[in-house]
Amino acid sequence: MSPGCFGVPTVAFASSLAGMLGAVWLGYGRVRGSFTVYDNQTRSMLATPQRYPRAGSQSYPTPAAVANPDGSTTVYFGPTKPAGVSDGNWIQTDPAKGWSTIFRLYSPLQPFFTKTWQPSEIELVK
């Protein structure tokens, strides 16, 4: 983890899920943050038809992620959006390119600092 821009904590996730669908679980409750996907070669945001390769709690420039009925939030990474998943809960990837993601956490609450809360690893969805 690094201090990030303006002291906002950032967590980097590396992925080798090229062409596959992966998901990360953010746990229960209100998490204010966002994932952004970057191209491993250019270090710029991954260029896909989705335009903004991000998902998070903000509703601009893409729709905000929608919480699951149990209050948790799941963000999906993959070349195509899974059926039934909200636009705000999916980040398009390119199977021909390597990518990594950074999770920015805004105004973290006490469970982040006491390490009683953390996002899951990106896991392969079958």
N, CA, C and O atoms as a GROMACS GRO file, in nm:
protein
  504
    1MET      N    1   0.085  -0.117   0.000
    1MET     CA    2   0.000   0.000   0.000
    1MET      C    3   0.089   0.123   0.000
    1MET      O    4   0.196   0.124   0.062
    2SER      N    5   0.045   0.226  -0.071
    2SER     CA    6   0.120   0.351  -0.075
    2SER      C    7   0.030   0.465  -0.033
    2SER      O    8  -0.092   0.451  -0.034
    3PRO      N    9   0.090   0.581   0.005
    3PRO     CA   10   0.008   0.693   0.049
    3PRO      C   11  -0.082   0.747  -0.060
    3PRO      O   12  -0.187   0.804  -0.029
    4GLY      N   13  -0.046   0.731  -0.187
    4GLY     CA   14  -0.132   0.778  -0.296
    4GLY      C   15  -0.136   0.929  -0.306
    4GLY      O   16  -0.067   1.000  -0.233
    5CYS      N   17  -0.218   0.975  -0.394
    5CYS     CA   18  -0.233   1.118  -0.421
    5CYS      C   19  -0.304   1.187  -0.304
    5CYS      O   20  -0.410   1.141  -0.261
    6PHE      N   21  -0.250   1.292  -0.254
    6PHE     CA   22  -0.308   1.371  -0.146
    6PHE      C   23  -0.332   1.287  -0.021
    6PHE      O   24  -0.425   1.313   0.056
    7GLY      N   25  -0.248   1.186   0.001
    7GLY     CA   26  -0.261   1.104   0.120
    7GLY      C   27  -0.373   1.002   0.116
    7GLY      O   28  -0.399   0.936   0.217
    8VAL      N   29  -0.441   0.985   0.002
    8VAL     CA   30  -0.549   0.886  -0.009
    8VAL      C   31  -0.485   0.748  -0.022
    8VAL      O   32  -0.406   0.727  -0.114
    9PRO      N   33  -0.515   0.654   0.067
    9PRO     CA   34  -0.453   0.522   0.058
    9PRO      C   35  -0.487   0.454  -0.074
    9PRO      O   36  -0.600   0.459  -0.120
   10THR      N   37  -0.388   0.390  -0.134
   10THR     CA   38  -0.412   0.313  -0.255
   10THR      C   39  -0.357   0.174  -0.235
   10THR      O   40  -0.254   0.155  -0.170
   11VAL      N   41  -0.425   0.077  -0.290
   11VAL     CA   42  -0.383  -0.062  -0.282
   11VAL      C   43  -0.372  -0.112  -0.425
   11VAL      O   44  -0.467  -0.098  -0.502
   12ALA      N   45  -0.260  -0.170  -0.462
   12ALA     CA   46  -0.242  -0.219  -0.598
   12ALA      C   47  -0.267  -0.370  -0.604
   12ALA      O   48  -0.223  -0.445  -0.517
   13PHE      N   49  -0.338  -0.412  -0.706
   13PHE     CA   50  -0.365  -0.553  -0.730
   13PHE      C   51  -0.307  -0.587  -0.867
   13PHE      O   52  -0.336  -0.519  -0.965
   14ALA      N   53  -0.226  -0.690  -0.875
   14ALA     CA   54  -0.178  -0.737  -1.005
   14ALA      C   55  -0.270  -0.850  -1.049
   14ALA      O   56  -0.326  -0.922  -0.967
   15SER      N   57  -0.284  -0.864  -1.180
   15SER     CA   58  -0.374  -0.969  -1.228
   15SER      C   59  -0.317  -1.039  -1.349
   15SER      O   60  -0.250  -0.978  -1.432
   16SER      N   61  -0.343  -1.167  -1.359
   16SER     CA   62  -0.308  -1.243  -1.479
   16SER      C   63  -0.434  -1.310  -1.533
   16SER      O   64  -0.428  -1.422  -1.584
   17LEU      N   65  -0.547  -1.242  -1.521
   17LEU     CA   66  -0.675  -1.298  -1.562
   17LEU      C   67  -0.709  -1.265  -1.707
   17LEU      O   68  -0.826  -1.250  -1.741
   18ALA      N   69  -0.609  -1.252  -1.793
   18ALA     CA   70  -0.633  -1.214  -1.932
   18ALA      C   71  -0.740  -1.302  -1.995
   18ALA      O   72  -0.728  -1.424  -1.998
   19GLY      N   73  -0.844  -1.237  -2.045
   19GLY     CA   74  -0.951  -1.309  -2.114
   19GLY      C   75  -1.046  -1.382  -2.023
   19GLY      O   76  -1.137  -1.449  -2.071
   20MET      N   77  -1.029  -1.371  -1.891
   20MET     CA   78  -1.116  -1.440  -1.797
   20MET      C   79  -1.188  -1.338  -1.711
   20MET      O   80  -1.154  -1.219  -1.713
   21LEU      N   81  -1.285  -1.383  -1.638
   21LEU     CA   82  -1.361  -1.295  -1.550
   21LEU      C   83  -1.312  -1.311  -1.408
   21LEU      O   84  -1.305  -1.422  -1.356
   22GLY      N   85  -1.280  -1.199  -1.347
   22GLY     CA   86  -1.238  -1.200  -1.207
   22GLY      C   87  -1.327  -1.108  -1.127
   22GLY      O   88  -1.396  -1.023  -1.184
   23ALA      N   89  -1.329  -1.124  -0.996
   23ALA     CA   90  -1.413  -1.039  -0.911
   23ALA      C   91  -1.340  -1.012  -0.780
   23ALA      O   92  -1.260  -1.094  -0.734
   24VAL      N   93  -1.370  -0.897  -0.722
   24VAL     CA   94  -1.318  -0.862  -0.591
   24VAL      C   95  -1.436  -0.824  -0.503
   24VAL      O   96  -1.529  -0.756  -0.548
   25TRP      N   97  -1.434  -0.868  -0.379
   25TRP     CA   98  -1.541  -0.843  -0.285
   25TRP      C   99  -1.497  -0.735  -0.189
   25TRP      O  100  -1.389  -0.745  -0.131
   26LEU      N  101  -1.577  -0.632  -0.172
   26LEU     CA  102  -1.539  -0.519  -0.088
   26LEU      C  103  -1.599  -0.526   0.052
   26LEU      O  104  -1.581  -0.432   0.130
   27GLY      N  105  -1.668  -0.632   0.085
   27GLY     CA  106  -1.721  -0.644   0.220
   27GLY      C  107  -1.851  -0.570   0.240
   27GLY      O  108  -1.914  -0.526   0.144
   28TYR      N  109  -1.890  -0.557   0.364
   28TYR     CA  110  -2.018  -0.499   0.397
   28TYR      C  111  -2.005  -0.352   0.434
   28TYR      O  112  -1.900  -0.307   0.479
   29GLY      N  113  -2.113  -0.279   0.416
   29GLY     CA  114  -2.117  -0.140   0.458
   29GLY      C  115  -2.074  -0.044   0.350
   29GLY      O  116  -2.043  -0.084   0.238
   30ARG      N  117  -2.073   0.081   0.384
   30ARG     CA  118  -2.043   0.187   0.289
   30ARG      C  119  -1.892   0.202   0.272
   30ARG      O  120  -1.823   0.246   0.364
   31VAL      N  121  -1.841   0.165   0.156
   31VAL     CA  122  -1.701   0.182   0.123
   31VAL      C  123  -1.692   0.291   0.018
   31VAL      O  124  -1.749   0.277  -0.091
   32ARG      N  125  -1.621   0.398   0.048
   32ARG     CA  126  -1.602   0.505  -0.048
   32ARG      C  127  -1.466   0.488  -0.113
   32ARG      O  128  -1.363   0.513  -0.051
   33GLY      N  129  -1.468   0.445  -0.238
   33GLY     CA  130  -1.342   0.423  -0.307
   33GLY      C  131  -1.366   0.390  -0.453
   33GLY      O  132  -1.480   0.389  -0.499
   34SER      N  133  -1.258   0.362  -0.525
   34SER     CA  134  -1.272   0.326  -0.665
   34SER      C  135  -1.154   0.240  -0.710
   34SER      O  136  -1.042   0.255  -0.663
   35PHE      N  137  -1.184   0.151  -0.804
   35PHE     CA  138  -1.083   0.074  -0.875
   35PHE      C  139  -1.063   0.139  -1.010
   35PHE      O  140  -1.160   0.179  -1.075
   36THR      N  141  -0.938   0.149  -1.054
   36THR     CA  142  -0.907   0.193  -1.189
   36THR      C  143  -0.811   0.091  -1.247
   36THR      O  144  -0.719   0.046  -1.179
   37VAL      N  145  -0.832   0.053  -1.374
   37VAL     CA  146  -0.750  -0.048  -1.440
   37VAL      C  147  -0.650   0.022  -1.532
   37VAL      O  148  -0.686   0.112  -1.608
   38TYR      N  149  -0.524  -0.021  -1.524
   38TYR     CA  150  -0.416   0.038  -1.602
   38TYR      C  151  -0.350  -0.065  -1.691
   38TYR      O  152  -0.341  -0.183  -1.656
   39ASP      N  153  -0.305  -0.020  -1.808
   39ASP     CA  154  -0.231  -0.101  -1.905
   39ASP      C  155  -0.089  -0.123  -1.851
   39ASP      O  156  -0.022  -0.026  -1.815
   40ASN      N  157  -0.044  -0.247  -1.846
   40ASN     CA  158   0.090  -0.276  -1.792
   40ASN      C  159   0.203  -0.217  -1.875
   40ASN      O  160   0.310  -0.187  -1.821
   41GLN      N  161   0.182  -0.200  -2.006
   41GLN     CA  162   0.290  -0.148  -2.090
   41GLN      C  163   0.295   0.004  -2.093
   41GLN      O  164   0.403   0.063  -2.084
   42THR      N  165   0.179   0.069  -2.105
   42THR     CA  166   0.178   0.215  -2.117
   42THR      C  167   0.164   0.285  -1.983
   42THR      O  168   0.193   0.404  -1.972
   43ARG      N  169   0.120   0.212  -1.880
   43ARG     CA  170   0.093   0.268  -1.747
   43ARG      C  171  -0.020   0.372  -1.749
   43ARG      O  172  -0.040   0.445  -1.652
   44SER      N  173  -0.092   0.378  -1.860
   44SER     CA  174  -0.210   0.464  -1.873
   44SER      C  175  -0.333   0.379  -1.845
   44SER      O  176  -0.325   0.257  -1.836
   45MET      N  177  -0.449   0.446  -1.833
   45MET     CA  178  -0.572   0.369  -1.816
   45MET      C  179  -0.588   0.276  -1.937
   45MET      O  180  -0.558   0.313  -2.050
   46LEU      N  181  -0.636   0.155  -1.910
   46LEU     CA  182  -0.652   0.055  -2.015
   46LEU      C  183  -0.754   0.104  -2.118
   46LEU      O  184  -0.866   0.139  -2.082
   47ALA      N  185  -0.714   0.106  -2.244
   47ALA     CA  186  -0.802   0.152  -2.352
   47ALA      C  187  -0.896   0.040  -2.392
   47ALA      O  188  -0.853  -0.063  -2.445
   48THR      N  189  -1.026   0.060  -2.368
   48THR     CA  190  -1.130  -0.035  -2.407
   48THR      C  191  -1.251   0.045  -2.454
   48THR      O  192  -1.255   0.166  -2.433
   49PRO      N  193  -1.350  -0.018  -2.518
   49PRO     CA  194  -1.471   0.054  -2.555
   49PRO      C  195  -1.546   0.113  -2.435
   49PRO      O  196  -1.630   0.201  -2.453
   50GLN      N  197  -1.516   0.065  -2.313
   50GLN     CA  198  -1.583   0.117  -2.195
   50GLN      C  199  -1.545   0.263  -2.167
   50GLN      O  200  -1.618   0.332  -2.095
   51ARG      N  201  -1.437   0.310  -2.222
   51ARG     CA  202  -1.384   0.446  -2.210
   51ARG      C  203  -1.320   0.477  -2.075
   51ARG      O  204  -1.202   0.514  -2.071
   52TYR      N  205  -1.392   0.463  -1.966
   52TYR     CA  206  -1.334   0.487  -1.834
   52TYR      C  207  -1.325   0.353  -1.760
   52TYR      O  208  -1.426   0.304  -1.710
   53PRO      N  209  -1.206   0.293  -1.753
   53PRO     CA  210  -1.193   0.162  -1.689
   53PRO      C  211  -1.190   0.175  -1.536
   53PRO      O  212  -1.085   0.156  -1.474
   54ARG      N  213  -1.304   0.205  -1.478
   54ARG     CA  214  -1.311   0.226  -1.333
   54ARG      C  215  -1.447   0.181  -1.280
   54ARG      O  216  -1.545   0.173  -1.354
   55ALA      N  217  -1.450   0.153  -1.152
   55ALA     CA  218  -1.574   0.122  -1.082
   55ALA      C  219  -1.555   0.169  -0.939
   55ALA      O  220  -1.448   0.153  -0.881
   56GLY      N  221  -1.660   0.225  -0.883
   56GLY     CA  222  -1.647   0.272  -0.745
   56GLY      C  223  -1.773   0.335  -0.692
   56GLY      O  224  -1.882   0.320  -0.748
   57SER      N  225  -1.756   0.406  -0.582
   57SER     CA  226  -1.871   0.465  -0.513
   57SER      C  227  -1.917   0.596  -0.575
   57SER      O  228  -2.029   0.641  -0.548
   58GLN      N  229  -1.835   0.659  -0.657
   58GLN     CA  230  -1.874   0.785  -0.720
   58GLN      C  231  -1.958   0.757  -0.846
   58GLN      O  232  -1.938   0.656  -0.913
   59SER      N  233  -2.048   0.847  -0.875
   59SER     CA  234  -2.135   0.828  -0.992
   59SER      C  235  -2.085   0.906  -1.114
   59SER      O  236  -2.158   0.916  -1.212
   60TYR      N  237  -1.965   0.960  -1.111
   60TYR     CA  238  -1.909   1.031  -1.225
   60TYR      C  239  -1.764   0.990  -1.240
   60TYR      O  240  -1.693   0.987  -1.139
   61PRO      N  241  -1.714   0.958  -1.355
   61PRO     CA  242  -1.772   0.969  -1.488
   61PRO      C  243  -1.849   0.845  -1.532
   61PRO      O  244  -1.902   0.843  -1.644
   62THR      N  245  -1.856   0.743  -1.450
   62THR     CA  246  -1.932   0.623  -1.483
   62THR      C  247  -2.033   0.599  -1.371
   62THR      O  248  -2.021   0.660  -1.264
   63PRO      N  249  -2.132   0.513  -1.392
   63PRO     CA  250  -2.229   0.487  -1.284
   63PRO      C  251  -2.161   0.431  -1.160
   63PRO      O  252  -2.060   0.361  -1.170
   64ALA      N  253  -2.215   0.462  -1.045
   64ALA     CA  254  -2.161   0.409  -0.919
   64ALA      C  255  -2.190   0.261  -0.908
   64ALA      O  256  -2.289   0.212  -0.963
   65ALA      N  257  -2.105   0.189  -0.838
   65ALA     CA  258  -2.128   0.047  -0.812
   65ALA      C  259  -2.251   0.031  -0.724
   65ALA      O  260  -2.278   0.112  -0.636
   66VAL      N  261  -2.326  -0.075  -0.750
   66VAL     CA  262  -2.448  -0.104  -0.675
   66VAL      C  263  -2.418  -0.214  -0.574
   66VAL      O  264  -2.358  -0.316  -0.608
   67ALA      N  265  -2.461  -0.194  -0.450
   67ALA     CA  266  -2.438  -0.294  -0.345
   67ALA      C  267  -2.526  -0.417  -0.368
   67ALA      O  268  -2.635  -0.407  -0.423
   68ASN      N  269  -2.476  -0.532  -0.325
   68ASN     CA  270  -2.553  -0.656  -0.327
   68ASN      C  271  -2.663  -0.648  -0.221
   68ASN      O  272  -2.655  -0.563  -0.133
   69PRO      N  273  -2.766  -0.734  -0.228
   69PRO     CA  274  -2.874  -0.730  -0.129
   69PRO      C  275  -2.825  -0.743   0.016
   69PRO      O  276  -2.890  -0.691   0.107
   70ASP      N  277  -2.712  -0.812   0.038
   70ASP     CA  278  -2.660  -0.827   0.175
   70ASP      C  279  -2.576  -0.709   0.220
   70ASP      O  280  -2.524  -0.710   0.332
   71GLY      N  281  -2.562  -0.606   0.135
   71GLY     CA  282  -2.486  -0.487   0.172
   71GLY      C  283  -2.341  -0.490   0.126
   71GLY      O  284  -2.273  -0.388   0.136
   72SER      N  285  -2.292  -0.604   0.076
   72SER     CA  286  -2.156  -0.611   0.024
   72SER      C  287  -2.154  -0.554  -0.118
   72SER      O  288  -2.259  -0.532  -0.179
   73THR      N  289  -2.036  -0.530  -0.170
   73THR     CA  290  -2.021  -0.482  -0.308
   73THR      C  291  -1.921  -0.570  -0.379
   73THR      O  292  -1.814  -0.599  -0.325
   74THR      N  293  -1.954  -0.613  -0.500
   74THR     CA  294  -1.864  -0.694  -0.582
   74THR      C  295  -1.835  -0.619  -0.710
   74THR      O  296  -1.927  -0.569  -0.775
   75VAL      N  297  -1.708  -0.611  -0.746
   75VAL     CA  298  -1.666  -0.548  -0.872
   75VAL      C  299  -1.607  -0.658  -0.960
   75VAL      O  300  -1.523  -0.736  -0.915
   76TYR      N  301  -1.652  -0.663  -1.085
   76TYR     CA  302  -1.609  -0.765  -1.180
   76TYR      C  303  -1.512  -0.704  -1.281
   76TYR      O  304  -1.529  -0.590  -1.324
   77PHE      N  305  -1.409  -0.782  -1.317
   77PHE     CA  306  -1.310  -0.744  -1.418
   77PHE      C  307  -1.314  -0.849  -1.527
   77PHE      O  308  -1.299  -0.967  -1.497
   78GLY      N  309  -1.334  -0.809  -1.653
   78GLY     CA  310  -1.335  -0.906  -1.762
   78GLY      C  311  -1.366  -0.840  -1.894
   78GLY      O  312  -1.412  -0.726  -1.897
   79PRO      N  313  -1.342  -0.911  -2.005
   79PRO     CA  314  -1.366  -0.855  -2.138
   79PRO      C  315  -1.513  -0.827  -2.168
   79PRO      O  316  -1.544  -0.735  -2.243
   80THR      N  317  -1.603  -0.908  -2.111
   80THR     CA  318  -1.746  -0.886  -2.132
   80THR      C  319  -1.817  -0.880  -1.998
   80THR      O  320  -1.778  -0.948  -1.903
   81LYS      N  321  -1.920  -0.800  -1.991
   81LYS     CA  322  -1.995  -0.783  -1.867
   81LYS      C  323  -2.081  -0.906  -1.842
   81LYS      O  324  -2.153  -0.950  -1.931
   82PRO      N  325  -2.075  -0.961  -1.721
   82PRO     CA  326  -2.160  -1.076  -1.689
   82PRO      C  327  -2.308  -1.037  -1.689
   82PRO      O  328  -2.342  -0.923  -1.657
   83ALA      N  329  -2.393  -1.130  -1.725
   83ALA     CA  330  -2.538  -1.105  -1.724
   83ALA      C  331  -2.583  -1.068  -1.583
   83ALA      O  332  -2.541  -1.129  -1.484
   84GLY      N  333  -2.668  -0.969  -1.574
   84GLY     CA  334  -2.726  -0.929  -1.448
   84GLY      C  335  -2.639  -0.838  -1.362
   84GLY      O  336  -2.679  -0.801  -1.251
   85VAL      N  337  -2.520  -0.802  -1.410
   85VAL     CA  338  -2.430  -0.716  -1.334
   85VAL      C  339  -2.449  -0.571  -1.378
   85VAL      O  340  -2.454  -0.543  -1.498
   86SER      N  341  -2.461  -0.481  -1.283
   86SER     CA  342  -2.477  -0.339  -1.312
   86SER      C  343  -2.353  -0.284  -1.384
   86SER      O  344  -2.242  -0.331  -1.361
   87ASP      N  345  -2.374  -0.185  -1.470
   87ASP     CA  346  -2.261  -0.121  -1.540
   87ASP      C  347  -2.156  -0.070  -1.442
   87ASP      O  348  -2.037  -0.075  -1.472
   88GLY      N  349  -2.199  -0.021  -1.327
   88GLY     CA  350  -2.106   0.034  -1.229
   88GLY      C  351  -2.027  -0.069  -1.153
   88GLY      O  352  -1.934  -0.034  -1.080
   89ASN      N  353  -2.060  -0.196  -1.169
   89ASN     CA  354  -1.990  -0.305  -1.098
   89ASN      C  355  -1.899  -0.385  -1.189
   89ASN      O  356  -1.852  -0.492  -1.151
   90TRP      N  357  -1.872  -0.335  -1.310
   90TRP     CA  358  -1.791  -0.407  -1.406
   90TRP      C  359  -1.688  -0.314  -1.468
   90TRP      O  360  -1.720  -0.202  -1.506
   91ILE      N  361  -1.564  -0.364  -1.478
   91ILE     CA  362  -1.458  -0.292  -1.549
   91ILE      C  363  -1.412  -0.380  -1.664
   91ILE      O  364  -1.373  -0.495  -1.644
   92GLN      N  365  -1.419  -0.326  -1.785
   92GLN     CA  366  -1.382  -0.402  -1.903
   92GLN      C  367  -1.231  -0.414  -1.914
   92GLN      O  368  -1.158  -0.317  -1.896
   93THR      N  369  -1.184  -0.536  -1.943
   93THR     CA  370  -1.042  -0.561  -1.967
   93THR      C  371  -1.024  -0.607  -2.110
   93THR      O  372  -1.121  -0.634  -2.180
   94ASP      N  373  -0.899  -0.616  -2.154
   94ASP     CA  374  -0.866  -0.657  -2.289
   94ASP      C  375  -0.784  -0.786  -2.279
   94ASP      O  376  -0.675  -0.784  -2.221
   95PRO      N  377  -0.833  -0.898  -2.335
   95PRO     CA  378  -0.760  -1.024  -2.323
   95PRO      C  379  -0.622  -1.021  -2.390
   95PRO      O  380  -0.538  -1.107  -2.361
   96ALA      N  381  -0.598  -0.924  -2.478
   96ALA     CA  382  -0.469  -0.915  -2.547
   96ALA      C  383  -0.368  -0.831  -2.471
   96ALA      O  384  -0.252  -0.821  -2.512
   97LYS      N  385  -0.410  -0.772  -2.359
   97LYS     CA  386  -0.320  -0.683  -2.285
   97LYS      C  387  -0.314  -0.722  -2.138
   97LYS      O  388  -0.413  -0.765  -2.078
   98GLY      N  389  -0.196  -0.706  -2.081
   98GLY     CA  390  -0.183  -0.722  -1.938
   98GLY      C  391  -0.235  -0.597  -1.868
   98GLY      O  392  -0.231  -0.488  -1.925
   99TRP      N  393  -0.283  -0.612  -1.746
   99TRP     CA  394  -0.336  -0.496  -1.673
   99TRP      C  395  -0.315  -0.513  -1.524
   99TRP      O  396  -0.291  -0.623  -1.474
  100SER      N  397  -0.325  -0.403  -1.456
  100SER     CA  398  -0.321  -0.402  -1.310
  100SER      C  399  -0.425  -0.302  -1.264
  100SER      O  400  -0.473  -0.220  -1.343
  101THR      N  401  -0.460  -0.308  -1.138
  101THR     CA  402  -0.561  -0.216  -1.087
  101THR      C  403  -0.513  -0.153  -0.957
  101THR      O  404  -0.436  -0.212  -0.882
  102ILE      N  405  -0.559  -0.035  -0.933
  102ILE     CA  406  -0.533   0.034  -0.807
  102ILE      C  407  -0.667   0.064  -0.743
  102ILE      O  408  -0.759   0.111  -0.809
  103PHE      N  409  -0.676   0.037  -0.614
  103PHE     CA  410  -0.795   0.069  -0.538
  103PHE      C  411  -0.765   0.191  -0.452
  103PHE      O  412  -0.676   0.188  -0.368
  104ARG      N  413  -0.840   0.297  -0.476
  104ARG     CA  414  -0.826   0.418  -0.396
  104ARG      C  415  -0.939   0.421  -0.294
  104ARG      O  416  -1.056   0.407  -0.330
  105LEU      N  417  -0.904   0.439  -0.171
  105LEU     CA  418  -1.001   0.443  -0.063
  105LEU      C  419  -1.012   0.586  -0.013
  105LEU      O  420  -0.914   0.645   0.030
  106TYR      N  421  -1.133   0.642  -0.019
  106TYR     CA  422  -1.157   0.781   0.020
  106TYR      C  423  -1.219   0.786   0.159
  106TYR      O  424  -1.315   0.715   0.188
  107SER      N  425  -1.164   0.869   0.245
  107SER     CA  426  -1.215   0.886   0.382
  107SER      C  427  -1.231   0.751   0.452
  107SER      O  428  -1.341   0.716   0.495
  108PRO      N  429  -1.121   0.674   0.464
  108PRO     CA  430  -1.134   0.542   0.526
  108PRO      C  431  -1.180   0.553   0.671
  108PRO      O  432  -1.148   0.648   0.743
  109LEU      N  433  -1.257   0.453   0.712
  109LEU     CA  434  -1.307   0.447   0.849
  109LEU      C  435  -1.212   0.365   0.936
  109LEU      O  436  -1.117   0.306   0.885
  110GLN      N  437  -1.236   0.362   1.063
  110GLN     CA  438  -1.149   0.297   1.160
  110GLN      C  439  -1.116   0.152   1.126
  110GLN      O  440  -1.001   0.111   1.144
  111PRO      N  441  -1.211   0.070   1.076
  111PRO     CA  442  -1.177  -0.069   1.045
  111PRO      C  443  -1.061  -0.083   0.944
  111PRO      O  444  -0.991  -0.184   0.946
  112PHE      N  445  -1.041   0.015   0.858
  112PHE     CA  446  -0.928   0.010   0.766
  112PHE      C  447  -0.797   0.022   0.843
  112PHE      O  448  -0.702  -0.052   0.816
  113PHE      N  449  -0.792   0.113   0.937
  113PHE     CA  450  -0.668   0.138   1.011
  113PHE      C  451  -0.637   0.028   1.112
  113PHE      O  452  -0.521   0.000   1.140
  114THR      N  453  -0.740  -0.035   1.167
  114THR     CA  454  -0.718  -0.144   1.261
  114THR      C  455  -0.704  -0.278   1.189
  114THR      O  456  -0.683  -0.382   1.252
  115LYS      N  457  -0.715  -0.274   1.056
  115LYS     CA  458  -0.703  -0.391   0.970
  115LYS      C  459  -0.810  -0.497   0.995
  115LYS      O  460  -0.788  -0.616   0.969
  116THR      N  461  -0.927  -0.454   1.046
  116THR     CA  462  -1.039  -0.547   1.060
  116THR      C  463  -1.122  -0.551   0.932
  116THR      O  464  -1.212  -0.634   0.919
  117TRP      N  465  -1.092  -0.461   0.837
  117TRP     CA  466  -1.156  -0.462   0.705
  117TRP      C  467  -1.048  -0.455   0.599
  117TRP      O  468  -0.951  -0.381   0.612
  118GLN      N  469  -1.067  -0.534   0.493
  118GLN     CA  470  -0.982  -0.523   0.376
  118GLN      C  471  -1.057  -0.585   0.258
  118GLN      O  472  -1.137  -0.676   0.277
  119PRO      N  473  -1.030  -0.536   0.137
  119PRO     CA  474  -1.094  -0.598   0.021
  119PRO      C  475  -1.034  -0.736  -0.002
  119PRO      O  476  -0.922  -0.764   0.041
  120SER      N  477  -1.110  -0.822  -0.070
  120SER     CA  478  -1.058  -0.954  -0.102
  120SER      C  479  -0.956  -0.942  -0.216
  120SER      O  480  -0.944  -0.837  -0.279
  121GLU      N  481  -0.886  -1.049  -0.242
  121GLU     CA  482  -0.803  -1.058  -0.362
  121GLU      C  483  -0.895  -1.071  -0.482
  121GLU      O  484  -1.012  -1.108  -0.466
  122ILE      N  485  -0.846  -1.042  -0.600
  122ILE     CA  486  -0.924  -1.067  -0.720
  122ILE      C  487  -0.927  -1.217  -0.742
  122ILE      O  488  -0.822  -1.281  -0.747
  123GLU      N  489  -1.048  -1.272  -0.754
  123GLU     CA  490  -1.064  -1.416  -0.768
  123GLU      C  491  -1.128  -1.451  -0.900
  123GLU      O  492  -1.213  -1.377  -0.950
  124LEU      N  493  -1.089  -1.562  -0.957
  124LEU     CA  494  -1.146  -1.611  -1.082
  124LEU      C  495  -1.291  -1.650  -1.061
  124LEU      O  496  -1.323  -1.722  -0.966
  125VAL      N  497  -1.379  -1.603  -1.148
  125VAL     CA  498  -1.521  -1.639  -1.143
  125VAL      C  499  -1.546  -1.745  -1.248
  125VAL      O  500  -1.509  -1.727  -1.364
  126LYS      N  501  -1.606  -1.853  -1.208
  126LYS     CA  502  -1.632  -1.963  -1.302
  126LYS      C  503  -1.773  -1.961  -1.352
  126LYS      O  504  -1.812  -2.046  -1.431
   0.00000   0.00000   0.00000
